[in-house]
Amino acid sequence: MKIFVEWQDQFNRWQRYGYYHSDLSAYSVANNRARSTGKRHRLITEDHSLLDIIEAN
């Protein structure tokens, strides 16, 4: 199963960053990237179901 990491740009559109086969690695990449960039990230599956939304703190 592929898990896609996407980030939200300044126009509230989701841009794809990459995909991972492990949910743990996808979450850690999205979490670290959300902290470093200050942008919202989300994890979705191949069938476009939402797994998680990560916001910068």
N, C-alpha and C positions, 0 to 999 in steps of 0.2 A: 504494500500500500504506500502510495506517495503522499507526503504531507507538504503542502506548499506554504511558504512564508511570503506574505505580502505586506507592504507598508503603504500608508495613506499619505498622499502628497498634499500640497497646500490648497489644491482645488477639490479636496475630498474624494479623489479617485484612488483606487487601489492599484498599486504597481507591484508586479511580481519580482521578488528578490531571488528565490531559488526553491529547490525542493529537496526533501530528505526522506529516507526510508525509515528512520527511527523517530518516534515522537519526542523522545527525550532530547535528541540532538537538535531537532527543529525548534523546540521550546527554548533551549539554551541559546541558540543563535538569535532567535527573535527577541528574547529578553535582553541579551547583551547589546543588540543593535538598537533596541528601543531606548535603553539607557544612554547610549553614546550619541544617538542622533536626536533624541527628544521627540520622536514621532511615534504614532500609533502603528502597531503591527498586529497581524492576525494569522492564525493557522487554519488552513482549510484542507479538506481531503480532495481526492480525485473527482468525486461526484459533487463537489462544491458545498459540502456541508461544513458548517463552522465548528471548529474545535475550541478555539480560545482567541480572545482579544487581549493584547498586552499593551499597556500604556506606560509611558515614562513617568517615574515618580520624581 
